[in-house]
């Protein structure tokens, strides 16, 4: 059996992951708003629902952890 050792992520790697997560988060929002336009839902209602979106919550939690890790490096 081989053992995998994890090395701490570099500041550059953390910044790259943060940027990718931010892009993914924005894409979810943009796609949801575009879909809402098609069915004529108010933007305010859509944004309220997006605040509860489970994927966005996961992304926000990950971003918070990464930013605190980034500040520690």
C-alpha positions in Angstrom: 0.0 0.0 0.0 1.2 3.4 -0.8 0.8 6.3 1.6 -0.1 9.7 0.3 1.3 12.7 2.2 -0.5 16.0 1.9 1.6 19.1 1.6 0.2 22.5 2.6 -1.2 24.4 -0.3 0.8 27.4 -1.5 -0.6 30.9 -1.4 -0.8 30.8 -5.2 -2.8 27.6 -5.1 -5.2 28.9 -2.5 -5.7 32.1 -4.6 -6.4 30.0 -7.7 -9.0 27.9 -5.9 -10.6 31.0 -4.5 -10.9 32.5 -7.9 -12.4 29.3 -9.4 -15.0 29.1 -6.6 -15.9 32.7 -7.0 -16.4 32.1 -10.7 -18.5 29.0 -10.1 -20.6 30.9 -7.5 -21.2 33.8 -10.0 -22.2 31.3 -12.7 -24.8 29.8 -10.5 -26.3 33.2 -9.8 -26.1 34.3 -13.4 -27.8 31.1 -14.6 -30.5 31.4 -12.0 -31.2 35.0 -12.9 -31.4 34.2 -16.6 -33.8 31.3 -15.9 -35.9 33.6 -13.7 -36.1 36.1 -16.5 -37.5 33.5 -18.8 -40.4 32.7 -16.3 -40.7 36.4 -15.3 -39.8 36.0 -11.6 -38.8 39.1 -9.7 -35.0 39.4 -9.2 -35.6 40.2 -5.5 -37.4 36.8 -5.1 -34.7 34.9 -7.0 -31.9 36.6 -4.9 -33.7 35.6 -1.7 -33.9 32.0 -2.9 -30.2 32.0 -3.9 -29.3 33.0 -0.3 -30.6 29.6 0.7 -29.1 27.7 -2.2 -27.2 24.7 -0.7 -24.4 24.8 -3.3 -23.8 28.6 -2.7 -23.8 27.9 1.0 -21.1 25.3 0.5 -19.1 27.6 -1.7 -19.3 30.5 0.8 -18.2 28.2 3.6 -15.2 26.9 1.5 -14.3 30.5 0.5 -14.4 31.6 4.1 -12.0 28.7 5.1 -9.7 29.4 2.2 -9.5 33.1 2.9 -8.7 32.4 6.6 -6.1 29.9 5.5 -4.7 32.4 3.0 -4.4 35.1 5.7 -2.5 32.6 7.8 0.1 31.9 5.2 
